């Protein structure tokens, strides 16, 4: 749980934090650099041993950064919308890598960002690179391997293979609602509407995000209409 102090720091962007002379916080590799909240903020959190709290703060910022894209995940026909990857949200991999550098066990950030990169932003190469970084930090995390395989298969047009690799991750507590919605989309494309409906219901049960809840309700309504029209004479 992020404290009220942390939320104030998020809003302030570190502007009110004192500078600690001589303290140099650890940084991710240069190509993953991004503006996050200022060196003063990082120095304060890290000097107090609050790496995980700082990672939580950065995760909130990542969610806010990409929030506009999530709202566009479905188009008027109810299908997953493609969001151009030619420069849109260029910091998403960097922000996730920064969180990973703070806390190598923070798999949610990597899974969330890689799902957005591969399935929404059309940048599977960046997604796989980020997942490989996560795998290097946590070699035993099977979800990273599953996502890498699923992205590779979906990229080559093998939707069934992609969803088969994603399925074991769908019941995991740290599976992002985004991935569940992507899997539901793949199920619909494969004609497995019952599985898609089950995932939409799971999103309604598990997610506290009103955007994803609204999307799940729309998805269930579309599936209900499709089923009713199919059974009409």
C-alpha positions as CSV (number, residue, x, y, z in Angstrom):
1,X,0.0,0.0,0.0
2,X,1.4,3.4,-1.0
3,X,1.4,5.9,1.9
4,X,-0.1,9.3,1.8
5,X,3.4,10.7,1.9
6,X,4.3,8.7,-1.2
7,X,1.2,10.1,-3.0
8,X,2.2,13.6,-2.2
9,X,5.7,12.9,-3.5
10,X,4.2,11.5,-6.7
11,X,2.2,14.7,-7.2
12,X,5.1,16.9,-6.4
13,X,7.5,15.1,-8.6
14,X,10.2,15.3,-5.9
15,X,10.2,19.1,-5.9
16,X,10.0,19.4,-2.1
17,X,12.7,16.8,-1.3
18,X,16.0,17.9,0.2
19,X,19.2,17.1,-1.6
20,X,21.5,14.7,0.1
21,X,25.1,15.7,-0.7
22,X,27.4,12.9,-1.9
23,X,24.7,10.3,-2.3
24,X,24.5,8.8,-5.8
25,X,21.5,6.4,-6.2
26,X,21.8,3.4,-8.5
27,X,20.6,3.8,-12.0
28,X,19.4,1.5,-14.8
29,X,21.6,1.1,-17.8
30,X,21.8,4.3,-20.0
31,X,19.4,3.2,-22.8
32,X,16.7,2.7,-20.2
33,X,17.1,6.1,-18.6
34,X,13.9,8.2,-18.2
35,X,12.7,11.2,-16.3
36,X,11.0,9.7,-13.2
37,X,10.9,12.1,-10.3
38,X,14.4,13.6,-9.8
39,X,17.6,12.5,-8.2
40,X,16.6,14.1,-4.9
41,X,13.5,12.0,-4.6
42,X,15.5,8.8,-5.4
43,X,18.3,9.8,-2.9
44,X,15.8,10.3,-0.1
45,X,13.9,7.0,-0.7
46,X,17.1,4.9,-1.1
47,X,18.9,6.5,1.8
48,X,16.0,5.4,4.0
49,X,16.0,1.9,2.6
50,X,12.7,2.4,0.9
51,X,13.5,0.8,-2.5
52,X,10.2,-1.1,-2.7
53,X,8.2,2.0,-1.8
54,X,10.0,4.0,-4.5
55,X,9.3,1.1,-7.0
56,X,5.6,1.4,-6.0
57,X,5.7,5.2,-6.7
58,X,7.3,4.6,-10.1
59,X,4.7,1.9,-10.9
60,X,1.9,4.4,-10.2
61,X,3.6,6.8,-12.6
62,X,3.9,4.1,-15.2
63,X,0.1,3.4,-14.9
64,X,-0.7,7.1,-15.2
65,X,1.7,7.5,-18.1
66,X,0.1,4.7,-20.1
67,X,-3.4,5.2,-18.9
68,X,-4.6,7.0,-22.0
69,X,-3.6,4.1,-24.1
70,X,-5.5,1.6,-22.0
71,X,-8.7,3.6,-22.5
72,X,-8.3,3.1,-26.3
73,X,-7.8,-0.7,-26.1
74,X,-11.2,-1.4,-27.7
75,X,-12.6,0.4,-30.7
76,X,-16.3,1.0,-31.5
77,X,-16.7,-2.5,-32.8
78,X,-15.4,-3.9,-29.6
79,X,-12.2,-5.3,-31.0
80,X,-8.7,-4.5,-29.7
81,X,-7.5,-1.3,-31.1
82,X,-4.0,-1.0,-32.5
83,X,-2.1,2.0,-31.2
84,X,0.8,3.1,-33.4
85,X,4.2,2.1,-32.2
86,X,6.0,4.7,-34.2
87,X,7.0,6.7,-31.2
88,X,3.9,6.5,-29.0
89,X,4.7,6.1,-25.3
90,X,8.5,5.9,-25.9
91,X,9.3,5.7,-22.2
92,X,7.2,2.7,-21.3
93,X,10.1,0.1,-21.4
94,X,12.5,2.5,-19.7
95,X,10.0,3.1,-16.8
96,X,9.5,-0.6,-16.3
97,X,13.2,-1.3,-16.5
98,X,13.7,1.4,-13.8
99,X,11.2,-0.3,-11.5
100,X,13.0,-3.7,-12.2
101,X,16.3,-2.1,-11.3
102,X,14.9,-1.0,-7.9
103,X,13.2,-4.3,-7.2
104,X,14.1,-7.4,-9.3
105,X,11.1,-9.2,-7.9
106,X,8.6,-6.6,-9.2
107,X,7.4,-8.8,-12.1
108,X,4.0,-6.9,-12.5
109,X,5.8,-3.9,-14.0
110,X,7.6,-6.1,-16.6
111,X,4.5,-8.1,-17.4
112,X,2.3,-5.0,-17.7
113,X,4.8,-3.0,-19.9
114,X,5.7,-6.0,-22.1
115,X,2.0,-6.7,-22.7
116,X,1.4,-3.1,-23.7
117,X,4.5,-3.0,-26.0
118,X,3.8,-6.3,-27.7
119,X,0.0,-6.5,-28.1
120,X,-1.1,-2.8,-28.1
121,X,1.9,-0.8,-29.3
122,X,3.2,-3.2,-32.0
123,X,6.7,-3.2,-30.6
124,X,7.4,-6.9,-29.8
125,X,11.1,-6.5,-30.0
126,X,11.2,-4.1,-27.1
127,X,8.8,-6.3,-25.1
128,X,11.0,-9.4,-25.5
129,X,14.1,-7.4,-24.6
130,X,12.4,-6.1,-21.4
131,X,11.2,-9.7,-20.6
132,X,14.7,-11.0,-21.0
133,X,15.9,-8.4,-18.6
134,X,13.3,-9.5,-16.2
135,X,14.3,-13.1,-16.7
136,X,18.0,-12.3,-16.0
137,X,16.9,-10.7,-12.7
138,X,14.6,-13.6,-11.8
139,X,15.5,-16.7,-13.8
140,X,12.9,-18.8,-12.1
141,X,10.0,-16.7,-13.2
142,X,8.1,-18.9,-15.7
143,X,5.7,-16.1,-16.6
144,X,8.5,-14.3,-18.4
145,X,9.3,-17.3,-20.5
146,X,5.6,-17.8,-21.2
147,X,5.2,-14.2,-22.3
148,X,8.3,-14.4,-24.5
149,X,6.9,-17.4,-26.3
150,X,3.4,-16.0,-26.6
151,X,4.7,-12.8,-28.1
152,X,6.8,-14.7,-30.6
153,X,3.9,-16.9,-31.7
154,X,1.4,-14.0,-31.9
155,X,3.9,-12.1,-34.0
156,X,4.0,-15.0,-36.5
157,X,0.3,-15.2,-36.6
158,X,-0.1,-18.2,-34.4
159,X,-2.9,-17.0,-32.1
160,X,-3.7,-20.5,-30.7
161,X,-0.1,-21.0,-29.7
162,X,0.1,-17.6,-28.1
163,X,-3.0,-18.1,-26.0
164,X,-1.9,-21.6,-25.1
165,X,1.3,-20.1,-23.6
166,X,-0.6,-17.3,-21.8
167,X,-3.3,-19.5,-20.3
168,X,-1.2,-20.8,-17.3
169,X,-0.5,-17.1,-16.3
170,X,-4.2,-16.0,-16.4
171,X,-5.0,-17.3,-12.9
172,X,-1.9,-15.9,-11.3
173,X,-2.5,-13.1,-8.7
174,X,0.0,-10.8,-10.5
175,X,-1.5,-11.3,-14.0
176,X,-2.4,-7.8,-15.2
177,X,-6.0,-7.2,-16.3
178,X,-4.5,-6.0,-19.6
179,X,-3.2,-9.5,-20.3
180,X,-6.5,-11.1,-19.4
181,X,-8.3,-8.7,-21.8
182,X,-5.7,-9.5,-24.6
183,X,-6.3,-13.2,-24.0
184,X,-10.1,-12.7,-24.2
185,X,-9.6,-10.9,-27.5
186,X,-7.5,-13.8,-28.8
187,X,-10.2,-16.3,-27.7
188,X,-12.9,-14.4,-29.6
189,X,-10.7,-14.4,-32.7
190,X,-10.4,-18.2,-32.3
191,X,-14.1,-18.6,-31.8
192,X,-13.8,-19.6,-28.2
193,X,-16.4,-17.2,-26.8
194,X,-17.1,-19.1,-23.6
195,X,-13.5,-18.8,-22.6
196,X,-13.5,-15.1,-23.5
197,X,-16.7,-14.6,-21.4
198,X,-15.1,-16.4,-18.4
199,X,-12.1,-14.0,-18.6
200,X,-14.3,-11.0,-18.8
201,X,-16.1,-12.2,-15.7
202,X,-12.8,-12.8,-14.0
203,X,-11.7,-9.2,-14.8
204,X,-15.0,-8.0,-13.1
205,X,-14.2,-10.1,-10.1
206,X,-10.6,-9.3,-9.7
207,X,-9.8,-5.8,-11.1
208,X,-10.5,-2.6,-9.2
209,X,-9.8,-0.6,-12.3
210,X,-13.1,1.0,-13.5
211,X,-11.8,1.2,-17.1
212,X,-11.1,-2.5,-17.3
213,X,-14.4,-3.3,-15.5
214,X,-16.3,-1.2,-18.1
215,X,-14.4,-2.9,-20.9
216,X,-15.3,-6.3,-19.5
217,X,-19.0,-5.4,-19.2
218,X,-18.9,-4.2,-22.9
219,X,-17.2,-7.5,-23.9
220,X,-19.8,-9.6,-22.1
221,X,-22.6,-7.6,-23.6
222,X,-21.2,-8.1,-27.1
223,X,-20.8,-11.8,-26.5
224,X,-24.4,-12.1,-25.2
225,X,-25.7,-10.2,-28.3
226,X,-23.7,-12.5,-30.6
227,X,-25.0,-15.6,-28.9
228,X,-28.6,-14.4,-29.0
229,X,-28.4,-13.5,-32.7
230,X,-26.8,-16.9,-33.5
231,X,-29.7,-18.8,-31.9
232,X,-32.4,-16.7,-33.6
233,X,-34.2,-18.4,-36.5
